[in-house]
Amino acid sequence: MFKKTDKTFAFETEILNQGAYIDLLASNPETAPIYLTTAFNVEDLDDLQARYAVKGFCYNRNRNPNRTALIELITHLEKGENSIICSSGMAAISTAMLSLVQQGDHILSDQTLYGETIDFFSKVLSGYGVDVTYVNFTDQAAIEAAIKPNTKVFYTETVSNPMISVVDLDAVAQIAHNHQALFVVDNTFMTAYGVRPLEHGADLVVNSLTKFANGHSDAVAGSVTGSDALIQKAYNLQVLLGSTADAFTSWLVQRGMRTMSLRVQKQMDNAAALAKALDECPYVLKVFHPSLPGHPQHDLAKRLFKKGFGGMISIELPNDKDKINAFMRKLNLAHYAMTLGGYRTSLAHPVSSSHYDIPEEERLKMGITYGLMRISVGIEDTDDLVSDFMEALEVFA
Ligand SMILES: Cc1ncc(COP(=O)(O)O)c(C=O)c1O
């Protein structure tokens, strides 16, 4: 019995200590409890050393059972050796990248990425003497041409935000490794259910678990997965940066991920049906979804993605703010939200949100026009979802 004594103390002392430890067998509950504790008490210095030896639980910023449980889950799904769980997708990206580069290094990055990833590279890392070049990662000759002797990391998203282009992970990994560089892939849009970048040559895979992985729009978290050696470096830095996810968030994300395969499959199927209908709609100027035979990387996507083409679509609407507003108001199901991957269909306007800080000239180079709307497809009934979009698009008639 841990710290049990026959001694009695004053009310003020007993109120602090009674019921502090549960000594009856409480292991293997059907659902993991939430370990809301900053620290774990140890009996003596031998006990402390024994915990260090097995990387046990002492202090929450270093390790927490809920984070460890989520690490086990994401590591298994992404087919890595180990992971860290972070307080957001951005915490995962920043912790991973800071663990890989230092002053004088060069990052070669895809040019269409989540806007804040670009901001982190261009506004934060460049301030610490890290040089970044952005090229179109669907163009392998452009990648080769941009490599420098100090290129340490290649960085891309499996499916880019918001242009929904698909990168040939195997080919880019090969180029990176030919030049002794590491390859980091953000798999947020596809999830480990859709594709596992580590199986296609990536060295680290990062995920914003906030999105499709958790899927319930109620928790913000991220992960980095890879080899033991690379994750150990990222973990050592994470402990110092304090970019860890808390216990409750880790628990919520693990709960959400239990149904990830069911949700993401439905989201992919709905997205393919909606993309087809949007492509046939006369009011939509362009539809970006890899399921469409006209998508420039349709064949590549078929090879990489065995389960479906992802739940994200972008569409280009006429550059008419009043009509875009009327369209948004007329939709009953899809609603505007500055997130994605939830079980309900949502819309975003990259020019006003994720790419707000990117200069117009850069944005247009990526293809992000004012009329571009990004759709994160949910798990609604397919016919309900498609007909709601088709009715709302009539405002452009
Ligand atoms: C592709 C991608 N990566 C990373 C992030 C950042 O994730 P978080 O908001 O969890 O920090 C996002 C956010 O939308 C994203 O779309």
The ligand as an SDF file (V2000), in Angstrom:
LIG
                    3D

 16 16  0  0  0  0  0  0  0  0999 V2000
   -2.1590   20.3940  -43.8960 C   0  0  0  0  0  0  0  0  0  0  0  0
   -2.1510   21.0250  -42.5420 C   0  0  0  0  0  0  0  0  0  0  0  0
   -1.0770   20.8570  -41.7510 N   0  0  0  0  0  0  0  0  0  0  0  0
   -1.0020   21.4110  -40.5190 C   0  0  0  0  0  0  0  0  0  0  0  0
   -2.0270   22.1960  -40.0360 C   0  0  0  0  0  0  0  0  0  0  0  0
   -1.9020   22.8110  -38.6690 C   0  0  0  0  0  0  0  0  0  0  0  0
   -2.6570   22.0840  -37.7590 O   0  0  0  0  0  0  0  0  0  0  0  0
   -3.1410   22.6860  -36.3370 P   0  0  0  0  0  0  0  0  0  0  0  0
   -4.2130   23.6810  -36.6380 O   0  0  0  0  0  0  0  0  0  0  0  0
   -3.5830   21.4710  -35.5910 O   0  0  0  0  0  0  0  0  0  0  0  0
   -1.9640   23.3470  -35.7270 O   0  0  0  0  0  0  0  0  0  0  0  0
   -3.1670   22.3870  -40.8150 C   0  0  0  0  0  0  0  0  0  0  0  0
   -4.2570   23.2250  -40.3160 C   0  0  0  0  0  0  0  0  0  0  0  0
   -5.2520   23.4430  -40.9860 O   0  0  0  0  0  0  0  0  0  0  0  0
   -3.2240   21.8070  -42.1070 C   0  0  0  0  0  0  0  0  0  0  0  0
   -4.2760   21.9830  -42.9030 O   0  0  0  0  0  0  0  0  0  0  0  0
  1  2  1  0
  2  3  1  0
  2 15  2  0
  3  4  2  0
  4  5  1  0
  5  6  1  0
  5 12  2  0
  6  7  1  0
  7  8  1  0
  8  9  2  0
  8 10  1  0
  8 11  1  0
 12 13  1  0
 12 15  1  0
 13 14  2  0
 15 16  1  0
M  END
$$$$
